[in-house]
Amino acid sequence: MAFSKVTRRAKIKRRIRKKITGTSLMPRLSVFRSNKQIYAQIIDDSTGKTLISASSFNNKAAKGTKIQQAAVVGKEVAKKAIKAGIEKAVFDRNGYLYHGRVKSLADSARESGLKL
């Protein structure tokens, strides 16, 4: 029986989330990738609150290819996190493969000083 793309990703996402949780000391950096945009959130799972968010949707600096936009979003989320006193985070790829836009976002967040 073949799974659809959505079902397959949901299955992978459940498997990842069993192992990864964000605490107040080390929150979770979650990535959502749509066809046109990319979104990143830093979440504290112990309280269930989103601490920081960034996206390419209304970002004037996010221009160019989708990979370049993801890099800008990664820098922005890292900058906001460091300003809020968050230095470490757990990376949650949210069921997506770690390449392309997801990898670009994570790499630029690391380069901007966030420890993933």
Secondary structure as GFF3:
##gff-version 3
##sequence-region A 1 116
A	DSSP	alpha_helix	5	19	.	.	.	ID=ss1
A	DSSP	beta_strand	28	33	.	.	.	ID=ss2
A	DSSP	beta_strand	38	44	.	.	.	ID=ss3
A	DSSP	beta_strand	49	55	.	.	.	ID=ss4
A	DSSP	alpha_helix	66	83	.	.	.	ID=ss5
A	DSSP	beta_strand	90	92	.	.	.	ID=ss6
A	DSSP	alpha_helix	101	111	.	.	.	ID=ss7
###
